[in-house]
Amino acid sequence: MNQLEGGCQTGVPYQTRMALNMPYRSNGEQHTMKLYYMPGACSLAAHIVLEWIGKPYETQAIARDALKQPEFLSINPMGAVPVLSDGGYTLTQNASILEYLAEQAPQLNLLGDGTAQSRAEVRRWLGFINSDLHRTFSLVFGPQRFVASEAAQQELSTSAAAILRNLFTILNTQLADKPYLAGKAPTIADPYLYVVLRWAKAKNIDLSGLNNLAEFSSRMDADKGVQAALKAEGL
């Protein structure tokens, strides 16, 4: 959904491929992945992971008013970003895209360390952010879609902000003894958390005293892949 209102490489090294303008090869076919995004929306998480995995890719920014136009609806009938195109394959839904990208660079362990428990832990927090946090932000970004009167909209937004504070407190506790959500190394859940933390700042959600989240956000700010994605999106 769009909600901003909300390692070592095998084969030809990434830098060499880019210098020679060589697309990534998969199953013998040449192609470059393409991400359709809106600046600062949840698609930023996929943009960060694309930087992390080091495969050639291109992007196309989509204006908000173009989301529901026939041209984009032919790509994603839901009229939402992100959308990932990989050769003849088109994928929607942020969590699915993040997992697909992790599979493109398994040596980076972005979906955990290879054990069932590690994968489950990553998916646990990915699901928490996608299904609980992201969904609740929709009530902050667009209360008018749910209730008509301004007073009801304000009440709904205020209630949602309180729920978000409780959800972020759970994440803050999870980060008490580890730098990233699933352990010592970043996974695909972390860019998604980073994105919703940006939303929280933009919408003045109370995160006071949640110091582990603040440290996490600073850690992600210093990441070169994060910096590259932010720059590319003009953020």
C-alpha positions as CSV (number, residue, x, y, z in Angstrom):
1,M,0.0,0.0,0.0
2,N,1.1,3.6,-0.5
3,Q,0.9,5.3,2.9
4,L,2.8,8.5,3.0
5,E,0.3,11.3,2.8
6,G,2.5,8.6,4.9
7,G,27.8,-8.2,0.4
8,C,29.8,-10.4,-1.8
9,Q,28.4,-11.0,-5.2
10,T,28.7,-14.1,-7.4
11,G,29.5,-14.0,-11.1
12,V,30.3,-10.6,-12.5
13,P,30.7,-8.1,-9.6
14,Y,28.0,-5.5,-9.3
15,Q,30.3,-2.6,-10.0
16,T,31.7,-4.2,-13.1
17,R,28.2,-5.0,-14.4
18,M,27.2,-1.4,-13.9
19,A,30.3,0.0,-15.6
20,L,29.7,-2.3,-18.6
21,N,26.0,-1.6,-18.5
22,M,25.3,-5.4,-18.1
23,P,21.9,-6.4,-16.8
24,Y,21.6,-9.0,-14.1
25,R,21.4,-12.6,-15.5
26,S,18.8,-14.9,-14.1
27,N,18.2,-18.4,-15.6
28,G,20.2,-17.3,-18.6
29,E,18.0,-14.3,-19.3
30,Q,19.2,-10.7,-19.2
31,H,17.0,-8.2,-17.4
32,T,17.0,-5.4,-14.8
33,M,14.5,-5.2,-12.0
34,K,12.2,-2.2,-11.9
35,L,10.6,-0.7,-8.9
36,Y,7.6,1.6,-9.1
37,Y,7.4,3.8,-6.0
38,M,6.2,6.9,-4.4
39,P,8.8,9.0,-2.4
40,G,8.7,8.1,1.2
41,A,5.9,5.6,0.9
42,C,6.3,2.0,2.0
43,S,8.0,1.3,-1.3
44,L,11.0,3.0,0.3
45,A,11.7,-0.3,2.1
46,A,12.0,-2.2,-1.1
47,H,14.2,0.6,-2.5
48,I,16.6,0.1,0.4
49,V,16.7,-3.6,0.0
50,L,17.4,-3.2,-3.7
51,E,20.5,-1.1,-2.7
52,W,21.5,-3.8,-0.2
53,I,21.4,-6.7,-2.6
54,G,23.5,-5.0,-5.2
55,K,21.6,-6.1,-8.3
56,P,21.1,-3.6,-11.2
57,Y,17.7,-2.0,-11.0
58,E,15.8,1.0,-12.2
59,T,13.0,2.9,-10.7
60,Q,9.9,4.8,-11.8
61,A,8.3,7.4,-9.5
62,I,4.5,7.4,-9.6
63,A,2.6,10.5,-8.8
64,R,-0.3,10.1,-6.4
65,D,-2.8,11.2,-9.0
66,A,-1.5,8.6,-11.4
67,L,-2.1,5.7,-9.1
68,K,-5.7,5.3,-10.2
69,Q,-5.2,6.0,-13.9
70,P,-5.6,3.3,-16.5
71,E,-1.9,3.2,-17.3
72,F,-0.8,2.3,-13.8
73,L,-3.9,0.2,-13.1
74,S,-2.8,-2.0,-15.9
75,I,0.3,-2.7,-13.9
76,N,-1.4,-3.0,-10.5
77,P,-5.2,-3.1,-10.4
78,M,-5.0,-2.1,-6.7
79,G,-3.6,1.3,-7.7
80,A,-0.9,1.2,-5.1
81,V,2.9,1.0,-4.8
82,P,5.2,-0.7,-4.6
83,V,5.3,-2.8,-7.7
84,L,8.3,-4.8,-8.8
85,S,8.9,-5.9,-12.3
86,D,11.5,-8.6,-12.9
87,G,11.7,-9.6,-16.6
88,G,8.2,-10.8,-17.4
89,Y,7.2,-11.2,-13.8
90,T,5.3,-8.4,-11.9
91,L,4.9,-8.6,-8.1
92,T,2.8,-6.4,-5.8
93,Q,2.4,-6.2,-2.0
94,N,5.3,-4.8,0.0
95,A,6.0,-7.9,2.2
96,S,6.0,-10.2,-0.8
97,I,8.4,-7.9,-2.7
98,L,10.8,-7.7,0.2
99,E,10.9,-11.4,0.6
100,Y,11.4,-11.9,-3.2
101,L,14.3,-9.4,-3.1
102,A,15.9,-11.3,-0.2
103,E,15.8,-14.5,-2.2
104,Q,17.8,-12.8,-5.0
105,A,20.9,-12.5,-2.6
106,P,20.6,-15.4,-0.2
107,Q,24.2,-14.9,0.9
108,L,23.2,-11.7,2.7
109,N,20.8,-13.6,5.0
110,L,18.1,-10.9,4.7
111,L,15.5,-13.5,5.5
112,G,17.4,-14.8,8.5
113,D,20.3,-17.2,8.9
114,G,18.7,-20.1,7.1
115,T,17.1,-21.8,10.0
116,A,13.3,-22.2,10.3
117,Q,13.2,-20.2,13.5
118,S,15.2,-17.3,12.1
119,R,13.0,-17.1,9.0
120,A,9.9,-17.2,11.2
121,E,11.3,-14.4,13.4
122,V,11.9,-12.2,10.4
123,R,8.4,-12.9,9.1
124,R,6.9,-12.3,12.5
125,W,8.2,-8.7,12.6
126,L,7.6,-8.1,8.9
127,G,4.0,-9.2,9.5
128,F,3.7,-7.1,12.6
129,I,4.8,-4.0,10.8
130,N,2.7,-4.7,7.7
131,S,-0.5,-5.9,9.3
132,D,-0.6,-3.9,12.6
133,L,1.5,-0.7,12.3
134,H,1.0,0.1,8.6
135,R,-2.8,-0.6,8.8
136,T,-3.1,1.7,11.8
137,F,-1.3,4.5,10.1
138,S,-4.1,4.5,7.5
139,L,-6.3,5.9,10.2
140,V,-3.9,8.7,10.8
141,F,-3.2,9.5,7.1
142,G,-6.8,9.3,5.9
143,P,-9.4,9.3,8.7
144,Q,-11.9,10.9,6.2
145,R,-12.1,7.6,4.4
146,F,-13.6,6.0,7.5
147,V,-15.8,8.6,9.1
148,A,-17.5,11.7,7.8
149,S,-17.5,14.5,10.4
150,E,-14.4,16.4,11.3
151,A,-14.9,15.7,15.0
152,A,-15.1,12.0,14.3
153,Q,-12.0,12.2,12.1
154,Q,-10.0,13.9,14.8
155,E,-11.2,11.4,17.4
156,L,-10.2,8.5,15.1
157,S,-6.8,9.9,14.4
158,T,-6.1,10.5,18.1
159,S,-7.2,7.0,19.0
160,A,-5.0,5.6,16.2
161,A,-2.0,7.6,17.4
162,A,-2.4,6.0,20.9
163,I,-2.5,2.6,19.3
164,L,0.6,3.4,17.3
165,R,2.4,4.4,20.5
166,N,1.6,1.0,22.0
167,L,2.7,-0.9,18.9
168,F,6.0,1.1,18.8
169,T,6.5,0.3,22.5
170,I,6.5,-3.4,21.6
171,L,9.1,-2.8,18.9
172,N,11.2,-0.8,21.3
173,T,11.2,-3.7,23.8
174,Q,12.2,-6.1,21.0
175,L,15.2,-3.9,20.3
176,A,16.3,-3.8,23.9
177,D,19.1,-6.4,23.5
178,K,19.8,-6.4,19.8
179,P,20.6,-3.8,17.1
180,Y,18.0,-5.1,14.6
181,L,14.6,-6.6,14.9
182,A,15.6,-10.3,14.3
183,G,19.1,-10.2,15.8
184,K,22.6,-8.8,15.2
185,A,22.2,-8.3,11.4
186,P,19.7,-6.4,9.4
187,T,16.9,-8.3,7.6
188,I,14.1,-7.2,5.3
189,A,12.0,-6.3,8.4
190,D,14.3,-3.5,9.3
191,P,13.8,-1.2,6.3
192,Y,10.1,-1.4,6.8
193,L,10.4,-0.4,10.4
194,Y,12.6,2.4,9.4
195,V,10.0,3.7,7.0
196,V,7.1,3.7,9.5
197,L,9.4,5.4,12.0
198,R,9.8,8.2,9.4
199,W,6.0,8.4,9.1
200,A,5.7,8.6,12.9
201,K,8.1,11.6,12.9
202,A,6.1,13.2,10.1
203,K,2.8,12.8,11.9
204,N,4.1,13.7,15.3
205,I,3.4,10.3,16.9
206,D,4.6,10.3,20.5
207,L,7.8,8.2,20.6
208,S,9.3,9.9,23.7
209,G,11.3,7.6,25.9
210,L,11.5,4.8,23.2
211,N,15.3,5.1,23.1
212,N,15.9,1.8,21.4
213,L,13.9,2.9,18.4
214,A,15.7,6.2,18.3
215,E,19.1,4.3,18.3
216,F,17.8,2.0,15.6
217,S,16.7,4.9,13.4
218,S,20.1,6.5,13.8
219,R,21.8,3.2,12.9
220,M,19.7,3.0,9.7
221,D,20.3,6.6,8.9
222,A,24.1,5.8,8.8
223,D,23.6,2.9,6.4
224,K,24.9,3.6,2.9
225,G,22.1,1.7,1.2
226,V,19.5,3.7,3.1
227,Q,21.3,6.9,2.3
228,A,21.4,6.0,-1.4
229,A,17.7,5.2,-1.5
230,L,16.7,8.4,0.3
231,K,18.8,10.5,-2.1
232,A,17.3,8.8,-5.1
233,E,13.8,9.6,-3.8
234,G,14.7,13.2,-3.0
235,L,14.2,12.7,0.8
